[in-house]
């Protein structure tokens, strides 16, 4: 086992994927970070789409409807795409969604946890049952455009060692409905990556207490400023080796609501760490492990999706902030641990035992 700490591995790891950009352009005629999908390039890699769900039934309904109408050949949907819905202990009956899914996709799995364990466990349970080559992480409150899956998968056709991260455009359900074709329920006005914090974000001085109490190497002058991370990092190419922009390092660019990576690598690094409870940083830690493992983190602006949001009650918002800073402190602590590489059989056996009495339903 490599005893080098995760922090040290990240400090030594470059994210300059220039050569991959050149190869992708040569093979597809497209820009790896900005363009979508070339229909003249056949897709061969299979994918498992893992969707955790807990509270909002109407959001999930929109998410799944956008999945049904992906612009992919019927045979590809039947043979190469697996949909995994993980009910994280909600009382909703989602069996009708499973039946609908089978009208479009050949492999559909529905898993229900006995209680609300959180996104970390829901995603790991989905990962345990996933069979296909590429994992696409998608949250149940995310609505995607018709070429979303194809855009993610095209990058994996040419590169094994990459993580593709899409972007998100926060929107209310009411505003989303005004951007849909009412008859077909398809997106007619595309989401904008410029609404994502990785395009532009102001770092208020109020963040100073929470962030600098954990990461004291963040300079004081980094607060009360606006950052354009994509531009300042040259689409993340210059964001390796522990570099900080504002308060963020490269692993914070990995959001599991919209990302894809080869299944073998997610399992190799142990999936999501179960020590994270509540909201935030569990995906940052997985991103850190994948980068340390040697994968490039590559943005794709075309794979931007709508992220449905509701009006947060002040109490709920305060709870999320507390959970985030608690998990931020845990993330810093875990950076001092070494990167453990698992064999697939070892990880599956361990995870299967862990979940033995924690979920109550499987539908295929």
DRENVEXTI-340135 format. One record per residue (C-alpha): residue in three letters; z, y, x. Coordinates in steps of 0.02 Angstrom, whole numbers, plus 50000, padded with zeros to 5 digits. Layout:
<atoms>
("ala",(Z,Y,X))
...
</atoms>
This chain:
<atoms>
("unk",(50000,50000,50000))
("unk",(49957,50175,50060))
("unk",(50123,50264,50086))
("unk",(50044,50437,50100))
("unk",(50110,50551,49964))
("unk",(49998,50606,49821))
("unk",(50024,50787,49876))
("unk",(49962,50748,50053))
("unk",(49810,50654,49988))
("unk",(49764,50801,49876))
("unk",(49785,50923,50021))
("unk",(49659,50823,50123))
("unk",(49535,50794,49982))
("unk",(49380,50904,49963))
("unk",(49295,50923,49794))
("unk",(49128,50979,49863))
("unk",(49006,50876,49759))
("unk",(48851,50971,49820))
("unk",(48760,50811,49871))
("unk",(48787,50737,49698))
("unk",(48716,50896,49621))
("unk",(48559,50880,49727))
("unk",(48535,50696,49686))
("unk",(48564,50724,49499))
("unk",(48435,50865,49498))
("unk",(48309,50754,49587))
("unk",(48333,50608,49466))
("unk",(48348,50703,49302))
("unk",(48283,50880,49328))
("unk",(48451,50943,49263))
("unk",(48599,51039,49333))
("unk",(48748,50921,49340))
("unk",(48874,51055,49290))
("unk",(48778,51156,49161))
("unk",(48643,51055,49075))
("unk",(48652,50918,48944))
("unk",(48550,50761,48923))
("unk",(48371,50713,48969))
("unk",(48304,50588,48840))
("unk",(48176,50526,48965))
("unk",(48315,50452,49071))
("unk",(48376,50287,48994))
("unk",(48562,50258,48975))
("unk",(48628,50088,49028))
("unk",(48815,50111,49052))
("unk",(48930,50058,48910))
("unk",(49076,50165,48854))
("unk",(49242,50152,48762))
("unk",(49294,50308,48666))
("unk",(49484,50316,48653))
("unk",(49551,50426,48513))
("unk",(49741,50445,48490))
("unk",(49797,50511,48320))
("unk",(49963,50564,48247))
("unk",(49974,50704,48120))
("unk",(49821,50792,48052))
("unk",(49714,50680,47942))
("unk",(49586,50816,47900))
("unk",(49559,50852,48086))
("unk",(49531,50668,48125))
("unk",(49406,50656,47982))
("unk",(49303,50795,48062))
("unk",(49317,50717,48234))
("unk",(49255,50547,48176))
("unk",(49114,50621,48071))
("unk",(49048,50705,48228))
("unk",(49052,50536,48317))
("unk",(48952,50451,48180))
("unk",(48802,50565,48207))
("unk",(48783,50553,48395))
("unk",(48601,50564,48450))
("unk",(48590,50391,48526))
("unk",(48477,50242,48486))
("unk",(48549,50126,48353))
("unk",(48544,49978,48471))
("unk",(48640,50076,48602))
("unk",(48775,50119,48474))
("unk",(48787,49938,48420))
("unk",(48791,49861,48594))
("unk",(48853,49993,48717))
("unk",(48983,50100,48625))
("unk",(49158,50047,48579))
("unk",(49268,50158,48469))
("unk",(49457,50136,48488))
("unk",(49569,50229,48365))
("unk",(49755,50226,48407))
("unk",(49872,50275,48266))
("unk",(50026,50342,48355))
("unk",(50149,50295,48217))
("unk",(50083,50406,48078))
("unk",(50101,50349,47896))
("unk",(49916,50375,47860))
("unk",(49808,50226,47819))
("unk",(49657,50239,47932))
("unk",(49575,50074,47885))
("unk",(49438,50162,47787))
("unk",(49389,50256,47945))
("unk",(49375,50090,48036))
("unk",(49257,50024,47903))
("unk",(49152,50183,47912))
("unk",(49143,50169,48100))
("unk",(49071,49994,48086))
("unk",(48920,50066,47995))
("unk",(48874,50159,48156))
("unk",(48950,50064,48302))
("unk",(48955,49880,48346))
("unk",(49131,49876,48416))
("unk",(49275,49964,48329))
("unk",(49459,49933,48364))
("unk",(49605,50005,48266))
("unk",(49781,49997,48342))
("unk",(49940,50058,48259))
("unk",(50102,50092,48351))
("unk",(50265,50058,48259))
("unk",(50326,50236,48285))
("unk",(50272,50398,48365))
("unk",(50281,50363,48552))
("unk",(50168,50506,48608))
("unk",(49995,50529,48682))
("unk",(50034,50443,48847))
("unk",(50073,50277,48765))
("unk",(49935,50293,48635))
("unk",(49802,50318,48768))
("unk",(49870,50179,48878))
("unk",(49867,50059,48731))
("unk",(49686,50108,48698))
("unk",(49648,50081,48882))
("unk",(49726,49908,48876))
("unk",(49603,49855,48741))
("unk",(49451,49946,48810))
("unk",(49314,49832,48876))
("unk",(49171,49946,48925))
("unk",(49123,50025,49091))
("unk",(49157,50209,49055))
("unk",(49310,50279,48967))
("unk",(49284,50436,48864))
("unk",(49449,50518,48818))
("unk",(49434,50614,48655))
("unk",(49576,50686,48551))
("unk",(49580,50667,48362))
("unk",(49569,50856,48338))
("unk",(49409,50876,48438))
("unk",(49238,50894,48354))
("unk",(49085,50858,48462))
("unk",(48901,50904,48459))
("unk",(48767,50772,48435))
("unk",(48727,50744,48620))
("unk",(48908,50742,48681))
("unk",(48918,50556,48725))
("unk",(48746,50556,48805))
("unk",(48790,50709,48911))
("unk",(48946,50624,48979))
("unk",(48861,50456,49007))
("unk",(48708,50524,49097))
("unk",(48817,50581,49243))
("unk",(48892,50408,49261))
("unk",(48720,50329,49270))
("unk",(48702,50397,49447))
("unk",(48879,50417,49513))
("unk",(49021,50294,49515))
("unk",(49154,50403,49593))
("unk",(49163,50552,49477))
("unk",(49267,50619,49334))
("unk",(49170,50724,49209))
("unk",(49272,50857,49119))
("unk",(49206,50944,48965))
("unk",(49268,51108,48893))
("unk",(49347,51160,48729))
("unk",(49328,51301,48606))
("unk",(49484,51325,48499))
("unk",(49445,51353,48316))
("unk",(49525,51342,48144))
("unk",(49463,51215,48017))
("unk",(49403,51357,47905))
("unk",(49299,51434,48045))
("unk",(49231,51265,48095))
("unk",(49171,51232,47918))
("unk",(49069,51393,47925))
("unk",(48981,51324,48081))
("unk",(48932,51157,48002))
("unk",(48779,51106,47905))
("unk",(48867,51079,47738))
("unk",(48749,50941,47680))
("unk",(48747,50838,47840))
("unk",(48915,50896,47908))
("unk",(48838,50919,48080))
("unk",(48871,51065,48198))
("unk",(48739,51201,48177))
("unk",(48824,51333,48287))
("unk",(48873,51261,48456))
("unk",(49043,51290,48536))
("unk",(49055,51405,48687))
("unk",(49130,51354,48854))
("unk",(49175,51538,48878))
("unk",(49319,51511,48755))
("unk",(49401,51388,48875))
("unk",(49541,51445,48992))
("unk",(49443,51375,49140))
("unk",(49312,51508,49110))
("unk",(49431,51655,49089))
("unk",(49619,51665,49076))
("unk",(49750,51801,49095))
("unk",(49909,51745,49184))
("unk",(50051,51852,49113))
("unk",(50204,51897,49214))
("unk",(50308,51805,49082))
("unk",(50243,51642,49157))
("unk",(50325,51683,49323))
("unk",(50494,51607,49283))
("unk",(50427,51440,49223))
("unk",(50293,51415,49356))
("unk",(50378,51486,49510))
("unk",(50541,51396,49476))
("unk",(50439,51237,49501))
("unk",(50300,51287,49622))
("unk",(50376,51418,49737))
("unk",(50217,51426,49841))
("unk",(50128,51520,49701))
("unk",(50122,51701,49763))
("unk",(50204,51835,49655))
("unk",(50043,51934,49656))
("unk",(49954,51793,49564))
("unk",(50036,51847,49401))
("unk",(49981,51984,49282))
("unk",(49799,51951,49326))
("unk",(49642,51881,49245))
("unk",(49556,51732,49326))
("unk",(49382,51659,49309))
("unk",(49414,51487,49380))
("unk",(49237,51418,49361))
("unk",(49162,51565,49453))
("unk",(49298,51583,49583))
("unk",(49291,51397,49626))
("unk",(49101,51381,49623))
("unk",(49112,51260,49476))
("unk",(49261,51173,49558))
("unk",(49165,51136,49720))
("unk",(49281,51250,49819))
("unk",(49438,51197,49725))
("unk",(49493,51050,49833))
("unk",(49619,51032,49974))
("unk",(49768,51098,49875))
("unk",(49690,51268,49839))
("unk",(49775,51371,49703))
("unk",(49687,51493,49587))
("unk",(49811,51590,49482))
("unk",(49941,51456,49446))
("unk",(49821,51308,49443))
("unk",(49766,51178,49569))
("unk",(49619,51061,49541))
("unk",(49713,50923,49443))
("unk",(49754,51050,49306))
("unk",(49568,51058,49268))
("unk",(49574,50880,49200))
("unk",(49609,50881,49013))
("unk",(49613,50713,48926))
("unk",(49552,50786,48761))
("unk",(49375,50788,48833))
("unk",(49342,50690,48992))
("unk",(49256,50532,49055))
("unk",(49283,50416,49202))
("unk",(49245,50236,49251))
("unk",(49374,50120,49172))
("unk",(49405,50027,49335))
("unk",(49471,50184,49419))
("unk",(49588,50233,49277))
("unk",(49664,50059,49285))
("unk",(49669,50058,49476))
("unk",(49780,50213,49477))
("unk",(49891,50144,49337))
("unk",(49831,50245,49188))
("unk",(49946,50378,49117))
("unk",(50123,50381,49185))
("unk",(50247,50333,49049))
("unk",(50381,50446,49121))
("unk",(50296,50595,49039))
("unk",(50373,50631,48869))
("unk",(50314,50763,48747))
("unk",(50178,50890,48779))
("unk",(50087,50928,48941))
("unk",(50047,50874,49120))
("unk",(50020,50688,49087))
("unk",(49833,50716,49105))
("unk",(49861,50831,49256))
("unk",(49951,50687,49344))
("unk",(49813,50562,49301))
("unk",(49685,50689,49365))
("unk",(49784,50705,49527))
("unk",(49785,50516,49552))
("unk",(49599,50502,49520))
("unk",(49560,50644,49642))
("unk",(49675,50567,49772))
("unk",(49586,50400,49745))
("unk",(49426,50485,49804))
("unk",(49340,50540,49643))
("unk",(49255,50708,49621))
("unk",(49308,50815,49473))
("unk",(49147,50886,49401))
("unk",(49140,51009,49256))
("unk",(49004,51001,49123))
("unk",(48983,51158,49020))
("unk",(48863,51077,48898))
("unk",(48996,50949,48848))
("unk",(49098,51085,48763))
("unk",(49180,51034,48600))
("unk",(49273,51120,48460))
("unk",(49461,51097,48469))
("unk",(49539,51115,48297))
("unk",(49701,51213,48296))
("unk",(49827,51258,48164))
("unk",(49944,51406,48157))
("unk",(50093,51355,48262))
("unk",(50263,51394,48191))
("unk",(50363,51490,48321))
("unk",(50491,51349,48332))
("unk",(50356,51218,48363))
("unk",(50275,51329,48494))
("unk",(50441,51354,48583))
("unk",(50468,51165,48587))
("unk",(50297,51138,48665))
("unk",(50332,51268,48800))
("unk",(50498,51182,48841))
("unk",(50413,51013,48849))
("unk",(50275,51082,48960))
("unk",(50393,51156,49090))
("unk",(50499,50998,49088))
("unk",(50342,50895,49121))
("unk",(50284,51021,49251))
("unk",(50444,50987,49350))
("unk",(50415,50800,49333))
("unk",(50235,50821,49392))
("unk",(50294,50910,49549))
("unk",(50419,50771,49582))
("unk",(50286,50636,49562))
("unk",(50174,50723,49688))
("unk",(50294,50660,49821))
("unk",(50264,50479,49773))
("unk",(50130,50373,49854))
("unk",(49972,50324,49762))
("unk",(49987,50145,49699))
("unk",(49826,50046,49674))
("unk",(49832,49908,49543))
("unk",(49723,49756,49519))
("unk",(49656,49752,49342))
("unk",(49741,49587,49300))
("unk",(49907,49653,49369))
("unk",(49900,49815,49269))
("unk",(49848,49726,49109))
("unk",(49987,49597,49121))
("unk",(50117,49732,49152))
("unk",(50051,49843,49011))
("unk",(50033,49700,48888))
("unk",(50216,49653,48914))
("unk",(50269,49834,48892))
("unk",(50178,49848,48725))
("unk",(50227,49675,48662))
("unk",(50342,49737,48522))
("unk",(50283,49916,48506))
("unk",(50130,49903,48395))
("unk",(50105,49812,48233))
("unk",(49922,49808,48188))
("unk",(49754,49768,48263))
("unk",(49591,49779,48168))
("unk",(49422,49738,48245))
</atoms>
